[in-house]
Structure formats: structure tokens, C-alpha cells
Amino acid sequence: MIKVNVMYPYTEGARFDHAYYRDRHMPMVKARLGSACAYYTVEKGLAGKPPGAPPAFVAMCAFICDSAEGYQAAMQEHGAEILGDIANYTDITPVVQVSELVVERSDG
């Protein structure tokens, strides 16, 4: 399994619409990725270190996928639409990392 992390670095004065991201963008991406994506997570950055510092990332999401090939094929087909929607919720350029998922859950 792989995990595709999409992270939006905190930038003073940048725009990020968390409601649009959560309620419209992410469900649309999941629909376009289809069976290539088992599920996704969404995070809203609250704080950094030291206490009171802004978060390193204003928002992050992760797509849990069976394979990099499946994810890449879905992005090849729908990437233009997905990337085109970014302007609707932010002016921050995301940072993307694809990782091998070594431990998915630590509770079992």
C-alpha cells in the first residue's frame, strides 16, 4: 500500500478555505480516483512548536491507495480537473510525497 501526502505549507496571509477543501474538493478527488483510493484523511493545522507558533502546514491530506500504479493511472486520467480545482480553495502550492505505508494502524 502507498500513502500520497499532500501538504499545504503555512504562509502568512495565504488563503485556504477549509470548508471547501473538506466538503467539495476532497470528495471530488476521491470520486475521480475511484477504486485506486481506499480512503483519505484530511487534517487542519492548529499549531507548531514551540507552543503558540503557527503550524508547519495549514492543511494536509493523505490518500491511502493499493498501488502507486493505480494512483498514477487515475491521476493521468483526472489530474487536470483535480489540479484545476486547487484555485477554488487556496493560493498555496502544495507539497506532495508518495510513501510506502509500512504501518497503517498501530492498534491491531
C-alpha positions as CSV (number, residue, x, y, z in Angstrom):
1,M,0.0,0.0,0.0
2,I,1.0,3.6,-0.5
3,K,0.2,6.9,1.1
4,V,0.1,10.1,-1.0
5,N,0.5,13.0,1.3
6,V,-0.5,16.5,0.0
7,M,0.7,19.2,2.4
8,Y,0.0,23.0,2.2
9,P,2.8,24.9,4.0
10,Y,1.7,27.7,6.3
11,T,2.3,31.0,4.7
12,E,1.4,34.3,6.4
13,G,-1.5,35.9,4.5
14,A,-2.2,32.9,2.3
15,R,-5.8,31.9,1.5
16,F,-7.1,28.4,2.4
17,D,-10.8,27.6,2.5
18,H,-11.0,24.6,4.8
19,A,-14.8,24.1,4.3
20,Y,-14.5,23.9,0.5
21,Y,-11.4,21.6,0.8
22,R,-13.2,19.2,3.1
23,D,-16.7,19.3,1.6
24,R,-16.1,19.7,-2.1
25,H,-12.6,19.2,-3.2
26,M,-11.7,16.0,-1.3
27,P,-15.0,14.2,-2.2
28,M,-14.5,15.1,-5.8
29,V,-10.9,13.8,-5.8
30,K,-12.0,10.5,-4.1
31,A,-14.7,10.1,-6.8
32,R,-12.2,10.7,-9.6
33,L,-9.6,8.3,-8.1
34,G,-12.3,5.7,-7.7
35,S,-11.1,2.2,-6.7
36,A,-7.5,3.4,-6.8
37,C,-8.0,5.1,-3.4
38,A,-9.2,3.0,-0.5
39,Y,-9.8,6.1,1.7
40,Y,-8.5,9.5,2.5
41,T,-7.8,11.7,5.5
42,V,-7.9,15.5,6.0
43,E,-6.1,17.5,8.6
44,K,-6.3,21.2,9.6
45,G,-3.1,22.5,11.1
46,L,-3.5,24.1,14.5
47,A,-0.1,24.9,15.9
48,G,3.6,24.3,15.6
49,K,6.4,24.0,18.0
50,P,7.1,26.0,20.2
51,P,3.5,26.5,21.7
52,G,1.8,29.4,20.0
53,A,3.8,29.1,16.8
54,P,1.8,28.7,13.6
55,P,1.5,25.2,12.1
56,A,4.1,24.0,9.6
57,F,1.2,23.1,7.3
58,V,-2.2,24.9,7.2
59,A,-3.8,21.7,5.9
60,M,-2.8,18.2,4.8
61,C,-4.5,15.2,3.3
62,A,-3.5,11.6,2.6
63,F,-4.8,9.2,0.1
64,I,-4.4,5.5,1.0
65,C,-4.0,3.5,-2.2
66,D,-3.3,-0.1,-3.1
67,S,-0.5,0.8,-5.5
68,A,1.4,3.7,-7.0
69,E,0.5,2.5,-10.4
70,G,-3.3,2.6,-9.7
71,Y,-3.0,6.1,-8.2
72,Q,-0.8,7.3,-11.2
73,A,-3.3,5.9,-13.7
74,A,-6.2,7.7,-12.1
75,M,-4.3,10.9,-11.9
76,Q,-3.3,10.6,-15.5
77,E,-6.9,10.5,-16.4
78,H,-8.3,13.1,-14.0
79,G,-5.3,15.1,-12.9
80,A,-6.1,18.2,-14.9
81,E,-9.6,18.5,-13.3
82,I,-8.2,17.8,-9.8
83,L,-5.3,20.3,-10.1
84,G,-7.6,22.8,-11.7
85,D,-9.8,22.9,-8.6
86,I,-7.0,24.0,-6.3
87,A,-7.5,27.7,-7.1
88,N,-11.0,27.4,-5.7
89,Y,-9.7,26.9,-2.1
90,T,-6.1,28.1,-1.9
91,D,-3.3,30.1,-3.3
92,I,-0.7,27.9,-1.6
93,T,1.4,25.5,-3.8
94,P,1.1,22.0,-2.2
95,V,4.0,19.7,-1.4
96,V,3.4,16.1,-2.4
97,Q,5.1,13.0,-1.1
98,V,4.4,9.4,-2.1
99,S,5.4,6.9,0.6
100,E,5.2,3.2,1.2
101,L,2.8,2.5,4.0
102,V,4.8,0.4,6.5
103,V,2.3,0.5,9.4
104,E,-1.3,1.6,8.7
105,R,-2.7,1.2,12.2
106,S,-0.9,0.7,15.5
107,D,-4.0,-0.6,17.4
108,G,-4.3,-4.0,16.0
